[in-house]
Amino acid sequence: MKINTILLSIYFLATSGFAQTFTPVKDDAAIRKKFTEVSAGTKSIKSDFVQEKNLSMLAEKVKSKGVFYFKQKNMVRLEYTQPFKYLLIMNNGKATIKDEAKTTQMDMHKTKVFQEVNNIIVDCVQGKALSNPNFQVKIYETPTQLRLDMKPTAKGMKEFFDNILIYVDKRDYSVLKMQMNELSGDNTIITFTNKEINGNIADSLFTVGK
């Protein structure tokens, strides 16, 4: 009975999306064209997210939850709700960070890594990630997903990130997961669920105090 259960479990994993093997795309040009076309029609996104931070110095993962908002052009809001409230807004070249104690604003153009992370998020939504000049991008696929393997070529990013992996749902070409692997061995994984595409999102969400 135990052997049958193990075999059944192996079969389930082998046939599920989690166990599918990513292989190089067969038609790179067609995938890039489709990704750009679909993303161009994405005006806004609201999505729940779970962020896992894996630190080499800690045995346990640091997990956070919240809500992600995007609206054209280049407006991003990451609203952390668990285990603590924390707000990050990126809009018009400015990043605003708000916690329970204070609000801090910075110019993203002066913080290269911060700016690039914002660019990656926006580029993925708008279909420009595949042409980002600061990365060498290779595309892999399964029957249900795409994976963009982004290797940094720009100096600032090369000194911080080993690579960035973007997982995309083939059904609507929306981002499922983003994994940022640092040279230190640490990484951050953000998984997006319950996505609402092109819903009504107020501009006021991308200003402080809202």
RATADA-V915276 format. One record per residue. OMEGA is omega in whole degrees, 0 to 359 (NA if undefined). Layout:
OMEGA
OMEGA
This chain:
181
180
178
179
179
180
179
179
179
179
181
181
183
183
180
180
184
185
181
181
177
178
179
181
182
181
184
183
181
179
179
180
181
180
180
181
182
182
180
179
180
182
180
177
168
185
168
176
172
179
177
178
179
181
182
183
181
180
182
177
174
187
177
178
178
182
180
176
172
174
177
356
170
177
183
176
173
184
180
182
180
358
177
180
185
185
175
178
176
187
174
177
179
174
179
180
182
172
183
185
187
176
182
178
179
176
184
179
179
180
191
183
179
181
183
178
176
180
180
179
182
181
179
180
185
176
183
185
184
180
179
184
181
181
167
188
173
185
176
184
164
177
186
186
167
173
177
177
186
180
183
176
178
186
183
181
180
181
184
183
170
174
178
181
178
179
187
178
182
182
182
179
174
183
177
186
178
182
180
183
183
178
181
185
176
173
177
180
178
180
184
179
177
184
173
184
175
173
181
179
183
177
183
178
184
173
183
174
182
NA
